[in-house]
C-alpha cells in the first residue's frame, strides 16, 4: 500500500500573496514551500496562547477537559453544539 503523503495542501493564496511569498522566499534564499512553512509556523507560534484560550472555552462549554477537547480538535472529531443542546446541558440554566 502506498505511503500517505504527509504534506499539507493549502488553498490558493491569490496573486498578491503568491507574489509576496515568491519575493520573500527569494530574498531569504529558500524555496517557496520552505518559506511558506516557516511563515505559517511563525504565525501559529504568535497565536498559540489565543488558540489554547479558545480550546479552553470550547472544553468548558462542553463540560470536558482541555486535554480531551484538544485531542478532538487535533483529530478533527470535535462536533458543533447547537444552541438547544447547550441550553439543555447541566450548569447552563438561567
C-alpha positions in Angstrom: 0.0 0.0 0.0 1.4 3.4 -0.9 2.6 5.6 2.0 0.3 8.5 2.9 1.7 11.9 1.7 2.2 14.0 4.9 2.3 17.3 3.0 -0.3 19.9 3.8 -2.4 21.2 1.0 -3.2 24.9 1.1 -5.8 26.7 -0.9 -4.5 29.2 -3.5 -3.4 32.4 -1.9 -4.2 34.8 -4.7 -1.9 36.6 -7.0 -0.9 39.3 -4.5 0.1 36.9 -1.7 1.7 34.5 -4.1 3.9 37.3 -5.4 4.8 38.4 -1.9 5.7 34.8 -0.9 7.8 34.4 -4.0 9.7 37.6 -3.3 10.1 36.7 0.4 11.4 33.3 -0.5 13.9 34.7 -3.0 15.3 37.3 -0.6 15.6 34.6 2.1 17.3 32.1 -0.3 14.6 29.5 0.4 12.1 27.6 -1.8 8.6 28.9 -1.8 7.4 25.8 0.1 10.1 26.2 2.8 9.3 29.9 3.3 5.6 29.2 3.4 6.1 26.6 6.1 8.4 28.9 8.1 5.8 31.8 7.9 2.9 29.5 8.9 4.9 28.1 11.8 5.8 31.6 13.0 2.2 32.8 12.8 1.0 29.8 14.8 3.6 30.5 17.5 2.3 34.0 17.8 -1.3 32.8 18.2 -0.6 29.8 20.4 -1.9 31.3 23.6 -5.1 32.6 21.9 -5.7 29.2 20.3 -5.4 27.4 23.6 -7.7 30.0 25.2 -10.3 29.3 22.5 -9.9 25.5 23.0 -10.4 26.0 26.8 -13.7 27.9 26.1 -14.9 25.1 23.9 -13.9 22.5 26.5 -15.8 24.4 29.3 -18.8 24.8 27.1 -18.9 21.0 26.5 -18.1 20.1 30.1 -14.9 18.2 29.1 -11.3 18.6 30.0 -9.0 20.8 28.0 -6.9 17.7 27.0 -10.0 15.9 25.7 -11.1 19.0 23.7 -7.6 19.5 22.4 -7.5 15.9 21.2 -10.8 16.3 19.5 -9.7 19.5 17.8 -6.4 18.0 16.6 -8.1 14.8 15.3 -11.0 16.7 13.7 -13.7 14.9 15.8 -15.0 18.0 17.7 -18.6 18.3 16.9 -20.6 21.6 16.9 -23.1 22.1 19.7 -26.5 23.6 18.8 -27.9 26.3 21.0 -30.7 23.9 22.0 -28.1 21.3 23.1 -26.2 23.8 25.0 -29.3 25.1 26.8 -30.0 21.5 27.9 -26.5 20.9 29.3 -26.1 20.8 33.1 -25.0 24.2 34.6 -26.3 26.3 31.8 -29.7 27.1 33.3 -30.6 30.7 33.7 
